[in-house]
Amino acid sequence: QQQVKQSPQSLIVQKGGIPIINCAYENTAFDYFPWYQQFPGKGPALLIAIRPDVSEKKEGRFTISFNKSAKQFSLHIMDSQPGDSATYFCAASDDYKLSFGAGTTVTVRA
Amino acid sequence: GAVVSQHPSRVICKSGTSVKIECRSLDFQATTMFWYRQFPKKSLMLMATSNEGSKATYEQGVEKDKFLINHASLTLSTLTVTSAHPEDSSFYICSVKVTDTQYFGPGTRLTVL
């Protein structure tokens, strides 16, 4: 079964909007939470990652919020651009394997 | 991070033939690499963990005789799809593990006719 639940499956925003993608997990052994961006026909690229001892991390226009007690984390894309249109995967690791969410297809309209 | 390449990027083969996909870590000596499979509009599915100098560890349900993995050096892992059939058509992606992070290759599109 999927160890990381990701929602929504897809979303559409206007340029400048803030797409928000949410993920939840159950396994408390997970201690590393990366996000990947994937364009059609390409491999996933690491965007940003967080550990449970941090509640928020920003890198450029990408922000991860982490709620350890709720076992949830989310990705916000600030000032989204058409070039951000891609599929985003959250993931969780227990120091060995990555468990991926189902993915969210984000479309940013100009 | 690590820079990962895959070769070929696309391959079309006839049913019953074998296909080898290479995964190279260009700037990092990788003791551990992973092989994934991805169907259209789906998430990545881990197939196996490739360990340098030892046998690969396969995920449940993945046929080890069908998907042969060799990790003969710290910079190269290969996946051979043996006796390929149309249902093996998919996007195959490898990754290199650097501490906690996995860096992915560009993927190989396999089409079996």
Backbone of each chain as ProteinMPNN parsed JSONL, in Angstrom:
{"seq_chain_A": "QQQVKQSPQSLIVQKGGIPIINCAYENTAFDYFPWYQQFPGKGPALLIAIRPDVSEKKEGRFTISFNKSAKQFSLHIMDSQPGDSATYFCAASDDYKLSFGAGTTVTVRA", "coords_chain_A": {"N_chain_A": [[0.845, -1.185, 0.0], [0.291, 2.364, -0.443], [2.612, 4.285, 1.187], [2.864, 6.932, 1.549], [0.583, 9.432, 1.296], [-0.714, 11.535, -1.128], [-2.079, 14.645, -2.132], [-3.689, 17.331, -3.986], [-4.659, 15.291, -6.848], [-4.384, 16.663, -9.18], [-3.968, 20.097, -10.139], [-4.88, 23.406, -11.077], [-3.644, 26.608, -11.583], [-3.557, 30.19, -11.815], [-1.036, 32.236, -13.282], [1.274, 33.477, -10.952], [-0.193, 32.638, -8.828], [-0.513, 30.426, -5.899], [0.19, 27.297, -5.8], [-0.645, 24.542, -3.748], [0.456, 21.593, -2.342], [-0.294, 18.64, -0.682], [0.877, 16.206, 1.671], [0.775, 13.115, 3.492], [1.789, 10.859, 6.049], [2.301, 7.691, 7.722], [4.269, 6.123, 8.868], [6.415, 6.378, 11.455], [9.095, 6.072, 11.404], [10.12, 7.34, 9.257], [12.389, 9.848, 8.308], [13.241, 11.777, 6.633], [12.318, 13.975, 4.121], [11.864, 14.513, 0.945], [11.071, 16.544, -1.951], [10.201, 16.148, -5.325], [10.45, 17.275, -8.715], [9.022, 16.669, -11.811], [9.257, 16.69, -15.274], [7.495, 15.958, -18.346], [8.634, 12.963, -19.794], [11.109, 13.078, -18.626], [13.566, 12.47, -15.986], [12.906, 12.523, -12.407], [13.626, 15.505, -10.582], [15.391, 16.694, -7.802], [13.877, 18.979, -5.648], [13.577, 20.258, -3.107], [14.153, 19.534, 0.351], [13.306, 18.248, 3.63], [13.752, 17.789, 7.169], [12.305, 16.188, 10.096], [12.757, 17.778, 12.342], [12.501, 20.376, 11.719], [10.223, 22.969, 11.019], [9.622, 24.464, 8.819], [10.881, 25.174, 5.573], [12.58, 27.073, 3.165], [13.355, 27.463, -0.247], [14.263, 29.483, -2.632], [11.452, 30.006, -4.595], [10.076, 27.94, -3.532], [8.54, 26.353, -0.813], [8.541, 24.284, 2.009], [6.287, 23.078, 4.367], [6.139, 21.576, 7.54], [4.527, 19.341, 9.668], [5.021, 17.682, 12.365], [3.587, 16.383, 14.44], [1.106, 15.923, 13.321], [1.864, 14.395, 11.258], [2.172, 15.322, 8.627], [3.01, 17.046, 5.617], [3.711, 19.758, 3.396], [3.95, 21.332, 0.163], [4.529, 24.526, -1.063], [4.293, 26.638, -3.827], [5.482, 29.593, -4.521], [4.464, 32.606, -6.182], [3.851, 31.424, -8.745], [4.864, 30.223, -11.972], [4.383, 29.75, -15.549], [6.39, 27.969, -16.354], [6.656, 26.33, -14.172], [4.863, 24.372, -14.465], [4.33, 21.054, -14.093], [4.823, 17.673, -12.88], [4.645, 16.937, -9.488], [6.229, 15.213, -6.895], [5.935, 14.065, -3.613], [7.969, 12.562, -1.087], [9.185, 10.089, 1.225], [11.651, 8.976, 3.494], [13.296, 6.325, 5.2], [15.939, 6.364, 5.744], [16.888, 4.599, 3.952], [15.242, 3.402, 1.699], [13.181, 5.22, -0.622], [9.841, 6.249, -0.282], [7.27, 7.033, -2.38], [4.806, 9.574, -3.001], [1.67, 9.688, -4.837], [1.793, 11.626, -6.742], [1.313, 14.934, -8.1], [-0.128, 16.773, -10.599], [0.641, 19.851, -11.721], [-0.634, 22.697, -13.221], [0.144, 25.758, -14.53], [-1.39, 28.545, -15.584], [-0.883, 31.03, -18.041]], "CA_chain_A": [[0.0, 0.0, 0.0], [1.057, 3.595, -0.536], [2.972, 4.741, 2.527], [2.746, 8.39, 1.56], [-0.629, 9.838, 0.584], [-0.507, 12.864, -1.702], [-3.262, 15.252, -2.741], [-4.64, 16.704, -4.899], [-4.079, 14.581, -7.998], [-4.004, 17.699, -10.135], [-4.512, 21.417, -9.845], [-4.626, 24.452, -12.066], [-3.617, 27.954, -10.999], [-3.137, 31.268, -12.696], [0.318, 32.742, -13.053], [1.352, 34.269, -9.737], [-0.903, 31.947, -7.754], [0.295, 29.595, -5.011], [-0.268, 25.909, -5.693], [-0.284, 23.877, -2.494], [0.348, 20.139, -2.45], [-0.247, 18.085, 0.658], [1.238, 14.805, 1.819], [0.638, 12.582, 4.834], [2.435, 9.569, 6.213], [2.024, 7.012, 8.981], [5.464, 5.476, 9.41], [7.2, 7.344, 12.242], [10.517, 5.848, 11.138], [10.539, 8.268, 8.206], [13.095, 10.988, 8.901], [13.739, 12.639, 5.563], [11.143, 14.189, 3.265], [12.2, 15.312, -0.234], [10.105, 16.788, -3.014], [10.789, 16.063, -6.658], [9.71, 17.852, -9.831], [9.251, 15.874, -13.013], [8.669, 17.123, -16.534], [7.194, 14.794, -19.186], [9.739, 12.311, -20.474], [12.371, 13.322, -17.915], [13.648, 11.913, -14.651], [12.58, 13.476, -11.345], [14.719, 16.356, -10.099], [15.204, 17.102, -6.418], [13.536, 20.382, -5.482], [13.809, 20.723, -1.744], [13.922, 18.447, 1.294], [13.207, 18.699, 5.008], [13.789, 16.782, 8.226], [11.191, 16.424, 11.029], [13.056, 18.729, 13.414], [12.318, 21.71, 11.158], [8.808, 23.119, 10.666], [9.481, 25.13, 7.527], [12.122, 25.392, 4.841], [12.363, 27.785, 1.909], [14.44, 27.544, -1.227], [13.709, 30.246, -3.743], [10.002, 30.157, -4.531], [9.508, 26.71, -3.002], [8.52, 26.287, 0.643], [7.96, 23.09, 2.625], [5.816, 23.186, 5.741], [6.155, 20.231, 8.108], [3.813, 19.21, 10.936], [5.425, 16.357, 12.826], [2.546, 15.743, 15.255], [0.045, 15.492, 12.413], [2.486, 13.559, 10.217], [1.799, 15.901, 7.344], [3.903, 18.067, 5.097], [3.153, 20.34, 2.183], [4.795, 22.15, -0.7], [3.927, 25.738, -1.608], [5.072, 27.254, -4.896], [5.146, 31.026, -4.501], [4.55, 33.338, -7.451], [4.031, 30.349, -9.737], [5.084, 30.611, -13.36], [4.051, 28.65, -16.474], [7.491, 27.006, -16.362], [6.518, 25.438, -13.02], [3.918, 23.309, -14.821], [5.056, 19.781, -14.014], [4.288, 16.772, -11.858], [5.412, 17.027, -8.257], [6.116, 14.039, -6.031], [6.523, 14.073, -2.292], [8.547, 11.271, -0.757], [9.644, 9.941, 2.599], [12.719, 7.978, 3.565], [13.73, 5.852, 6.514], [17.399, 6.269, 5.622], [17.289, 3.618, 2.954], [14.44, 3.514, 0.498], [12.211, 6.309, -0.729], [8.443, 5.926, -0.58], [6.754, 8.181, -3.114], [3.378, 9.835, -3.144], [1.132, 9.36, -6.161], [2.095, 12.706, -7.672], [0.34, 15.996, -8.372], [0.159, 17.501, -11.827], [0.352, 21.275, -11.561], [-0.67, 23.493, -14.457], [0.114, 27.193, -14.261], [-1.851, 29.221, -16.798], [-0.295, 32.372, -18.216]], "C_chain_A": [[0.885, 1.242, 0.0], [1.34, 4.11, 0.86], [2.887, 6.251, 2.668], [1.536, 8.764, 0.7], [-0.492, 11.29, 0.154], [-1.802, 13.356, -2.335], [-3.004, 16.732, -3.022], [-3.919, 15.965, -6.019], [-3.629, 15.581, -9.056], [-4.58, 19.029, -9.677], [-4.044, 22.407, -10.894], [-4.671, 25.793, -11.355], [-3.25, 28.949, -12.089], [-1.712, 31.67, -12.338], [0.305, 33.669, -11.842], [0.64, 33.637, -8.563], [0.032, 31.042, -6.955], [-0.296, 28.189, -4.96], [0.221, 25.3, -4.38], [-0.547, 22.389, -2.642], [0.574, 19.56, -1.06], [0.112, 16.6, 0.657], [1.11, 14.391, 3.278], [1.286, 11.204, 4.888], [2.066, 8.98, 7.566], [3.282, 6.499, 9.669], [6.343, 6.491, 10.137], [8.709, 7.122, 12.09], [11.035, 6.752, 10.017], [11.212, 9.472, 8.843], [13.665, 11.939, 7.853], [12.66, 12.735, 4.512], [11.521, 15.099, 2.096], [10.987, 15.52, -1.149], [10.853, 16.771, -4.339], [9.845, 16.694, -7.68], [10.041, 17.029, -11.076], [8.513, 16.461, -14.198], [8.444, 15.893, -17.409], [8.433, 14.252, -19.893], [11.096, 12.499, -19.822], [12.366, 12.614, -16.567], [13.288, 12.958, -13.603], [13.823, 14.245, -10.906], [14.411, 16.8, -8.685], [14.96, 18.606, -6.345], [14.01, 20.912, -4.141], [13.508, 19.554, -0.82], [13.939, 18.991, 2.711], [13.326, 17.518, 5.952], [12.749, 17.144, 9.278], [11.493, 17.438, 12.13], [12.909, 20.183, 12.962], [10.864, 21.848, 10.709], [8.607, 23.781, 9.304], [10.849, 25.307, 6.888], [11.796, 26.056, 3.519], [13.597, 27.689, 1.035], [13.868, 28.218, -2.464], [12.21, 30.408, -3.575], [9.314, 28.925, -3.948], [9.649, 26.672, -1.485], [7.898, 24.97, 1.076], [7.513, 23.484, 4.023], [5.695, 21.776, 6.294], [5.478, 20.244, 9.473], [4.062, 17.795, 11.457], [4.311, 15.654, 13.601], [1.414, 15.215, 14.387], [0.558, 14.542, 11.341], [2.038, 14.005, 8.833], [2.859, 16.901, 6.91], [3.361, 18.542, 3.751], [4.194, 21.184, 1.45], [3.975, 23.328, -1.196], [4.855, 26.272, -2.693], [4.638, 28.712, -4.985], [5.307, 31.625, -5.895], [4.745, 32.363, -8.628], [4.079, 30.902, -11.159], [4.696, 29.451, -14.283], [5.14, 27.566, -16.532], [7.487, 26.056, -15.175], [5.534, 24.31, -13.312], [4.667, 21.986, -14.952], [4.296, 18.874, -13.059], [5.226, 16.794, -10.658], [5.144, 15.792, -7.4], [6.693, 14.363, -4.66], [7.055, 12.669, -2.033], [8.967, 11.277, 0.703], [10.638, 8.795, 2.652], [13.001, 7.599, 5.005], [15.218, 5.552, 6.48], [17.828, 5.196, 4.643], [16.492, 3.81, 1.671], [13.528, 4.733, 0.564], [10.823, 5.725, -0.987], [7.831, 7.172, -1.194], [5.246, 8.32, -2.957], [2.969, 9.585, -4.585], [1.405, 10.443, -7.2], [0.954, 13.687, -7.839], [0.766, 16.723, -9.638], [-0.302, 18.939, -11.656], [0.407, 21.951, -12.923], [-0.788, 24.951, -14.068], [-0.241, 27.897, -15.569], [-1.299, 30.636, -16.858], [-1.363, 33.459, -18.096]], "O_chain_A": [[2.055, 1.195, 0.382], [0.414, 4.347, 1.636], [2.845, 6.779, 3.779], [1.486, 8.441, -0.487], [-0.191, 12.165, 0.966], [-2.525, 12.599, -2.984], [-2.168, 17.336, -2.35], [-2.693, 16.019, -6.114], [-2.625, 15.374, -9.738], [-5.554, 19.077, -8.925], [-2.983, 22.267, -11.502], [-5.612, 26.085, -10.616], [-2.709, 28.591, -13.135], [-1.258, 31.459, -11.214], [-0.561, 34.535, -11.719], [0.841, 34.048, -7.421], [1.21, 30.903, -7.282], [-1.19, 27.923, -4.157], [1.358, 25.52, -3.963], [-1.643, 21.977, -3.022], [1.51, 19.94, -0.357], [-0.29, 15.844, -0.228], [1.308, 15.2, 4.185], [1.324, 10.48, 3.893], [1.579, 9.686, 8.449], [3.353, 6.446, 10.897], [6.946, 7.36, 9.507], [9.505, 7.909, 12.601], [12.245, 6.909, 9.849], [10.69, 10.054, 9.793], [14.482, 12.804, 8.17], [12.137, 11.718, 4.054], [11.503, 16.322, 2.236], [10.017, 14.762, -1.11], [11.961, 17.292, -4.466], [8.623, 16.655, -7.536], [11.205, 16.734, -11.347], [7.307, 16.702, -14.142], [9.13, 14.885, -17.236], [9.185, 15.004, -20.513], [12.12, 12.125, -20.393], [11.317, 12.21, -16.065], [13.356, 14.155, -13.879], [14.926, 13.7, -10.867], [13.296, 17.235, -8.396], [15.72, 19.402, -6.897], [14.75, 21.893, -4.065], [12.707, 18.682, -1.155], [14.505, 20.052, 2.974], [13.036, 16.381, 5.579], [12.342, 18.304, 9.353], [10.568, 17.914, 12.789], [13.162, 21.108, 13.734], [10.327, 20.936, 10.081], [7.536, 23.667, 8.708], [11.844, 25.556, 7.57], [10.855, 25.66, 2.83], [14.728, 27.814, 1.505], [13.107, 27.628, -3.231], [11.744, 30.887, -2.541], [8.085, 28.882, -3.88], [10.724, 26.923, -0.939], [6.845, 24.581, 0.569], [8.248, 24.132, 4.768], [5.206, 20.878, 5.609], [5.814, 21.059, 10.332], [3.403, 16.841, 11.045], [4.112, 14.451, 13.434], [0.829, 14.175, 14.688], [-0.229, 13.951, 10.601], [1.599, 13.213, 7.999], [3.52, 17.523, 7.741], [2.645, 17.815, 3.063], [5.164, 21.67, 2.03], [2.861, 23.154, -1.689], [6.067, 26.349, -2.495], [3.549, 29.015, -5.472], [6.162, 31.209, -6.677], [5.698, 32.485, -9.397], [3.434, 31.896, -11.493], [4.682, 28.298, -13.853], [4.84, 26.39, -16.734], [8.234, 25.077, -15.166], [5.383, 23.394, -12.504], [5.528, 21.828, -15.817], [3.266, 19.253, -12.503], [6.443, 16.684, -10.802], [3.999, 15.382, -7.206], [7.808, 14.874, -4.555], [6.642, 11.708, -2.681], [9.088, 12.329, 1.33], [10.496, 7.787, 1.96], [12.952, 8.434, 5.909], [15.692, 4.606, 7.108], [19.02, 4.915, 4.519], [17.01, 4.321, 0.678], [13.158, 5.208, 1.637], [10.658, 4.822, -1.807], [7.869, 8.247, -0.596], [4.518, 7.339, -2.804], [3.805, 9.306, -5.444], [1.265, 10.206, -8.4], [-0.218, 13.326, -7.733], [1.885, 17.225, -9.732], [-1.489, 19.207, -11.47], [1.37, 21.795, -13.675], [-1.716, 25.337, -13.357], [0.517, 27.847, -16.538], [-1.256, 31.346, -15.853], [-1.054, 34.644, -18.215]]}, "seq_chain_B": "GAVVSQHPSRVICKSGTSVKIECRSLDFQATTMFWYRQFPKKSLMLMATSNEGSKATYEQGVEKDKFLINHASLTLSTLTVTSAHPEDSSFYICSVKVTDTQYFGPGTRLTVL", "coords_chain_B": {"N_chain_B": [[24.978, 17.699, -5.328], [24.491, 14.6, -7.137], [25.397, 13.774, -10.475], [23.668, 12.044, -12.867], [23.606, 9.748, -15.502], [21.867, 8.077, -18.171], [21.741, 5.405, -20.498], [20.441, 3.632, -23.259], [18.484, 6.599, -24.138], [16.115, 6.146, -25.34], [14.617, 3.145, -26.463], [13.642, 0.743, -28.798], [12.426, -2.452, -29.211], [12.119, -5.849, -30.414], [9.687, -8.267, -29.442], [10.767, -10.761, -27.218], [13.455, -10.333, -27.365], [16.468, -9.181, -25.652], [17.26, -6.38, -23.62], [19.615, -3.967, -22.661], [20.135, -1.539, -20.199], [22.003, 1.233, -19.255], [23.247, 2.834, -16.33], [24.891, 5.56, -15.159], [26.923, 7.062, -12.701], [28.171, 10.16, -12.725], [29.771, 11.892, -11.251], [30.161, 10.957, -8.739], [31.007, 8.404, -6.496], [29.181, 5.668, -6.299], [27.917, 3.479, -4.021], [25.446, 2.483, -3.762], [22.732, 2.139, -5.864], [19.532, 2.694, -7.348], [16.815, 1.143, -9.073], [13.977, 2.088, -10.869], [10.609, 1.875, -12.056], [8.267, 3.404, -14.157], [4.971, 3.978, -14.98], [2.782, 5.546, -17.42], [1.616, 8.628, -16.224], [1.74, 7.831, -13.612], [3.137, 7.046, -10.351], [6.563, 6.569, -9.214], [7.855, 3.31, -9.167], [9.644, 1.286, -7.127], [11.991, -1.029, -8.217], [14.352, -2.466, -7.664], [17.257, -2.61, -5.565], [20.499, -1.724, -6.195], [23.579, -2.922, -5.401], [26.966, -2.195, -5.144], [29.276, -4.555, -6.134], [27.909, -6.683, -5.059], [24.996, -8.871, -4.891], [21.902, -7.726, -6.32], [19.076, -6.35, -4.578], [15.826, -7.255, -4.761], [12.512, -5.901, -5.098], [9.393, -7.013, -3.742], [7.558, -9.065, -5.891], [8.903, -8.418, -8.196], [10.506, -9.889, -10.857], [13.489, -11.46, -10.587], [14.936, -12.904, -12.442], [14.06, -11.929, -14.754], [14.594, -9.234, -14.793], [17.651, -8.348, -14.84], [20.237, -7.225, -12.814], [23.291, -5.557, -12.631], [26.001, -4.358, -10.839], [28.786, -3.439, -11.266], [30.812, -1.626, -10.845], [31.721, 1.396, -9.053], [30.576, 3.404, -10.422], [28.813, 2.541, -12.318], [25.824, 0.92, -13.087], [23.84, -1.68, -14.411], [20.805, -2.546, -16.04], [19.217, -5.269, -17.28], [16.694, -6.21, -19.346], [15.31, -9.162, -19.839], [14.266, -11.332, -22.463], [12.157, -9.649, -23.493], [8.782, -8.439, -23.379], [5.704, -7.007, -24.659], [4.358, -6.021, -22.375], [6.424, -5.208, -20.786], [7.079, -2.756, -21.613], [7.847, 0.492, -20.735], [8.843, 3.293, -18.646], [12.001, 3.499, -17.507], [13.923, 4.278, -14.732], [16.899, 5.248, -13.118], [18.572, 5.759, -9.969], [20.919, 7.467, -7.861], [22.243, 7.079, -4.675], [23.055, 9.46, -2.345], [24.215, 10.093, 0.67], [21.374, 10.852, 2.403], [19.861, 11.403, 0.212], [18.379, 10.846, -2.997], [19.42, 10.984, -6.307], [18.27, 11.338, -9.536], [18.458, 9.705, -12.75], [17.968, 10.59, -16.268], [16.15, 8.843, -17.337], [14.931, 6.009, -19.263], [13.154, 5.199, -22.068], [11.45, 2.392, -22.824], [10.204, 0.496, -25.424], [8.463, -2.26, -26.38], [7.84, -4.203, -29.103]], "CA_chain_B": [[24.286, 16.498, -5.717], [25.145, 13.705, -8.081], [24.925, 13.835, -11.853], [23.409, 10.665, -13.277], [23.22, 9.604, -16.903], [21.342, 6.788, -18.577], [21.87, 5.128, -21.921], [20.0, 4.717, -24.132], [17.336, 7.373, -23.65], [14.946, 5.46, -25.894], [14.94, 1.907, -27.169], [12.514, -0.041, -29.314], [12.93, -3.786, -29.522], [11.102, -6.842, -30.736], [9.335, -9.18, -28.368], [11.656, -11.908, -27.103], [14.86, -9.917, -27.303], [16.912, -8.62, -24.38], [17.687, -4.983, -23.717], [20.428, -3.526, -21.533], [20.096, -0.102, -19.907], [23.123, 1.615, -18.39], [23.097, 3.976, -15.436], [26.224, 5.996, -14.736], [27.099, 8.185, -11.779], [29.266, 10.856, -13.401], [30.646, 12.667, -10.37], [30.068, 10.435, -7.376], [31.181, 6.959, -6.44], [27.934, 5.225, -5.684], [27.827, 2.083, -3.603], [24.04, 2.085, -3.869], [21.888, 2.738, -6.891], [18.185, 2.122, -7.361], [16.115, 1.091, -10.364], [12.545, 2.312, -10.767], [9.787, 1.768, -13.254], [7.168, 4.364, -14.074], [3.955, 3.909, -16.029], [2.275, 6.884, -17.723], [0.808, 9.354, -15.235], [1.807, 7.122, -12.344], [4.305, 7.326, -9.531], [7.707, 5.697, -9.412], [7.769, 2.046, -8.459], [10.977, 0.741, -6.922], [12.152, -2.409, -8.672], [15.453, -3.151, -7.002], [18.398, -1.84, -5.067], [21.733, -2.235, -6.787], [24.696, -2.726, -4.484], [28.238, -2.416, -5.814], [30.028, -5.742, -5.742], [27.087, -7.763, -4.502], [23.738, -9.1, -5.618], [20.864, -6.73, -6.14], [17.929, -6.698, -3.741], [14.63, -6.996, -5.559], [11.27, -5.686, -4.387], [8.417, -8.095, -3.872], [6.811, -9.081, -7.144], [9.783, -8.145, -9.335], [11.188, -11.126, -11.222], [14.929, -11.235, -10.671], [15.465, -13.517, -13.66], [13.549, -11.12, -15.847], [15.278, -7.948, -14.718], [18.982, -8.629, -14.308], [20.945, -6.008, -12.424], [24.711, -5.717, -12.35], [26.614, -3.114, -10.341], [30.161, -3.93, -11.265], [31.751, -0.591, -10.417], [31.09, 2.449, -8.259], [29.963, 4.419, -11.283], [27.978, 1.932, -13.352], [24.885, -0.165, -12.828], [23.088, -1.99, -15.619], [19.552, -3.29, -15.935], [18.928, -5.999, -18.508], [15.357, -6.785, -19.434], [15.49, -10.364, -20.648], [13.091, -11.825, -23.182], [11.175, -8.57, -23.284], [7.442, -8.565, -23.946], [5.044, -5.692, -24.691], [4.003, -5.532, -21.033], [7.614, -4.624, -20.162], [7.204, -1.381, -22.1], [7.712, 1.396, -19.597], [9.906, 4.274, -18.449], [12.883, 2.974, -16.469], [14.735, 5.365, -14.198], [17.806, 4.841, -12.046], [18.964, 6.844, -9.072], [22.141, 7.299, -7.065], [22.014, 7.502, -3.289], [24.127, 10.257, -1.743], [23.722, 10.19, 2.058], [19.937, 10.579, 2.476], [19.172, 11.898, -0.979], [18.519, 10.13, -4.252], [19.473, 11.8, -7.519], [17.755, 10.48, -10.596], [18.865, 9.847, -14.136], [16.939, 11.146, -17.149], [15.181, 7.823, -17.716], [15.005, 5.276, -20.535], [11.834, 4.758, -22.543], [11.518, 1.09, -23.51], [9.006, 0.065, -26.145], [8.614, -3.619, -26.9], [6.824, -4.417, -30.151]], "C_chain_B": [[25.088, 15.663, -6.677], [24.54, 13.879, -9.467], [24.845, 12.404, -12.374], [23.008, 10.64, -14.743], [22.679, 8.196, -17.147], [21.505, 6.636, -20.082], [21.287, 3.762, -22.234], [18.853, 5.507, -23.513], [16.031, 6.752, -24.148], [15.411, 4.19, -26.569], [13.65, 1.214, -27.574], [13.076, -1.406, -29.691], [11.766, -4.716, -29.841], [10.873, -7.753, -29.533], [10.272, -10.385, -28.385], [13.127, -11.563, -27.039], [15.171, -9.356, -25.925], [17.461, -7.219, -24.602], [18.466, -4.615, -22.467], [20.38, -2.009, -21.412], [21.229, 0.207, -18.935], [22.784, 2.84, -17.547], [24.482, 4.332, -14.906], [26.147, 7.162, -13.767], [28.344, 8.924, -12.231], [30.235, 11.551, -12.447], [30.634, 12.174, -8.934], [30.245, 8.928, -7.435], [30.041, 6.37, -5.619], [27.978, 3.75, -5.306], [26.4, 1.563, -3.758], [23.344, 2.867, -4.965], [20.534, 2.025, -6.84], [17.651, 2.127, -8.793], [14.614, 1.185, -10.118], [11.899, 2.094, -12.13], [8.631, 2.738, -13.078], [6.248, 4.192, -15.266], [3.39, 5.308, -16.24], [1.349, 7.425, -16.64], [0.743, 8.627, -13.888], [3.08, 7.488, -11.587], [5.438, 6.356, -9.851], [7.55, 4.442, -8.566], [9.177, 1.462, -8.351], [11.016, -0.718, -7.365], [13.212, -3.128, -7.844], [16.496, -2.15, -6.539], [19.658, -2.519, -5.572], [22.903, -1.897, -5.879], [26.005, -3.101, -5.171], [28.934, -3.653, -5.251], [29.216, -6.86, -5.123], [25.781, -7.882, -5.278], [22.732, -7.989, -5.327], [19.765, -7.262, -5.222], [16.674, -6.289, -4.481], [13.412, -6.782, -4.66], [10.32, -6.857, -4.655], [7.663, -7.959, -5.187], [7.66, -8.789, -8.374], [10.593, -9.409, -9.625], [12.678, -10.885, -11.421], [15.55, -11.854, -11.917], [15.041, -12.749, -14.897], [14.328, -9.806, -15.939], [16.625, -8.16, -14.025], [19.715, -7.327, -14.025], [22.378, -6.357, -12.077], [25.299, -4.385, -11.951], [28.093, -3.402, -10.147], [31.178, -2.895, -10.813], [30.991, 0.485, -9.654], [30.415, 3.512, -9.109], [29.009, 3.836, -12.307], [27.111, 0.812, -12.8], [24.118, -0.411, -14.118], [21.855, -2.806, -15.279], [19.327, -3.958, -17.277], [17.535, -6.6, -18.407], [15.464, -7.975, -20.373], [14.174, -10.82, -21.264], [11.928, -10.842, -23.018], [9.863, -8.858, -24.003], [6.759, -7.2, -23.908], [4.689, -5.145, -23.315], [5.203, -4.984, -20.267], [7.854, -3.191, -20.634], [6.924, -0.422, -20.954], [8.845, 2.415, -19.628], [10.737, 3.77, -17.273], [13.847, 4.082, -16.032], [15.641, 4.82, -13.105], [18.083, 6.04, -11.151], [20.221, 6.451, -8.318], [21.86, 7.832, -5.674], [23.254, 8.217, -2.765], [23.647, 10.66, -0.352], [22.224, 9.888, 2.046], [19.207, 10.798, 1.162], [19.401, 10.98, -2.177], [18.465, 11.126, -5.401], [19.189, 10.89, -8.704], [18.394, 10.766, -11.953], [17.715, 10.359, -14.979], [15.913, 10.127, -17.615], [15.445, 7.21, -19.08], [13.618, 4.794, -20.891], [12.011, 3.476, -23.328], [10.169, 0.783, -24.148], [9.286, -1.303, -26.75], [7.479, -3.893, -27.88], [6.395, -5.877, -30.218]], "O_chain_B": [[26.233, 15.984, -6.993], [23.338, 14.1, -9.616], [25.82, 11.654, -12.329], [22.164, 11.425, -15.174], [22.999, 7.255, -16.42], [21.419, 7.605, -20.836], [21.607, 2.801, -21.535], [18.315, 5.117, -22.477], [14.995, 6.817, -23.486], [16.48, 4.16, -27.179], [12.702, 1.114, -26.795], [14.078, -1.502, -30.401], [10.603, -4.412, -29.575], [11.77, -7.97, -28.718], [10.536, -10.958, -29.441], [13.954, -12.408, -26.696], [14.271, -9.089, -25.13], [18.05, -6.921, -25.642], [18.042, -4.911, -21.35], [20.561, -1.287, -22.393], [21.394, -0.471, -17.92], [22.114, 3.762, -18.011], [25.154, 3.509, -14.285], [25.408, 8.122, -13.981], [29.451, 8.393, -12.138], [31.394, 11.773, -12.796], [31.046, 12.889, -8.02], [29.701, 8.259, -8.314], [29.961, 6.559, -4.405], [28.065, 2.88, -6.173], [26.176, 0.358, -3.87], [23.366, 4.097, -4.986], [20.423, 0.901, -6.351], [17.988, 2.99, -9.603], [14.054, 0.471, -9.286], [12.544, 2.124, -13.178], [8.083, 2.875, -11.984], [6.683, 4.253, -16.417], [3.497, 6.163, -15.36], [0.416, 6.749, -16.205], [-0.208, 8.801, -13.126], [3.973, 8.15, -12.116], [5.28, 5.44, -10.659], [7.163, 4.506, -7.4], [9.82, 1.181, -9.362], [10.192, -1.533, -6.949], [13.002, -4.25, -7.383], [16.601, -1.03, -7.037], [19.855, -3.721, -5.4], [23.182, -0.726, -5.62], [26.135, -4.197, -5.716], [29.148, -3.77, -4.044], [29.772, -7.877, -4.707], [25.502, -7.106, -6.192], [22.717, -7.4, -4.246], [19.558, -8.471, -5.111], [16.48, -5.114, -4.792], [13.293, -7.397, -3.6], [10.438, -7.574, -5.649], [7.195, -6.878, -5.545], [7.166, -8.906, -9.495], [11.28, -9.932, -8.747], [13.073, -10.17, -12.343], [16.58, -11.38, -12.397], [15.621, -12.919, -15.969], [14.669, -9.341, -17.026], [16.723, -8.151, -12.798], [19.803, -6.446, -14.879], [22.651, -7.305, -11.342], [25.117, -3.388, -12.649], [28.578, -3.582, -9.03], [32.294, -3.252, -10.436], [29.76, 0.48, -9.618], [29.76, 4.413, -8.584], [28.443, 4.586, -13.101], [27.592, -0.11, -12.142], [23.783, 0.531, -14.836], [21.857, -3.634, -14.368], [19.254, -3.283, -18.304], [17.238, -7.387, -17.508], [15.684, -7.807, -21.572], [13.111, -10.705, -20.654], [10.872, -11.175, -22.479], [9.841, -9.441, -25.087], [7.211, -6.317, -23.18], [4.717, -3.932, -23.108], [5.034, -4.364, -19.217], [8.729, -2.498, -20.114], [5.894, -0.515, -20.287], [9.693, 2.397, -20.52], [10.222, 3.633, -16.163], [14.493, 4.728, -16.856], [15.209, 4.028, -12.267], [17.854, 7.187, -11.535], [20.539, 5.273, -8.162], [21.3, 8.918, -5.518], [24.351, 7.66, -2.743], [22.751, 11.495, -0.228], [21.835, 8.77, 1.709], [18.047, 10.411, 1.026], [20.48, 10.411, -2.343], [17.589, 11.99, -5.461], [19.785, 9.823, -8.853], [18.804, 11.886, -12.258], [16.608, 10.546, -14.474], [14.909, 10.496, -18.223], [16.095, 7.811, -19.936], [12.98, 4.074, -20.123], [12.649, 3.471, -24.381], [9.131, 0.809, -23.486], [10.224, -1.477, -27.528], [6.304, -3.822, -27.522], [5.55, -6.235, -31.038]]}, "name": "protein", "num_of_chains": 2, "seq": "QQQVKQSPQSLIVQKGGIPIINCAYENTAFDYFPWYQQFPGKGPALLIAIRPDVSEKKEGRFTISFNKSAKQFSLHIMDSQPGDSATYFCAASDDYKLSFGAGTTVTVRAGAVVSQHPSRVICKSGTSVKIECRSLDFQATTMFWYRQFPKKSLMLMATSNEGSKATYEQGVEKDKFLINHASLTLSTLTVTSAHPEDSSFYICSVKVTDTQYFGPGTRLTVL"}
